[in-house]
């Protein structure tokens, strides 16, 4: 099995994110709003070089977005205080092959290169499924964050 990481593959990454969002919706886990997962919308928040794609034997398998600041969910922290992960996605046909761990390990390595000692992410407070995945991968609950006075999010941090 050959696993490769590609940077800047916006459209291919978004395709995986949409597939995962659709799967989640079908089983009652509203992970993300599918309509918001499009190039125009996402490039308002992220740059092309923040999109990461994993291929397995040449097939698109997993994706994420990684930033060095997040003023929406972590507004109290400065740029380069931590790495921030968004939209981590693994296609269902690659589920259980450890690709979430590969994405996280890549992010940890990037943090080490930049001498950043924390990796952060967030998810809906009630999303027990994703929260358990993050906890299994070494993230600890940082706090409950309230966005726009009514959306509750679990913020997680992994010390590097």
ABEGO torsion letter per residue (X at the ends): XBBBBBBGBAAAAAAAAAAAAAAAAAAGBBABBAAABBAAAAAAABBAAABBBBBBGGBBABBBBBBABBAAABAABBBGABBBBBGBBBBAAABGAGAAAAAAAAAAAAAAAAGBABBBBBBBAABAAAAAAAAAAGBBBABBBBBGGABBBBBBBBBX
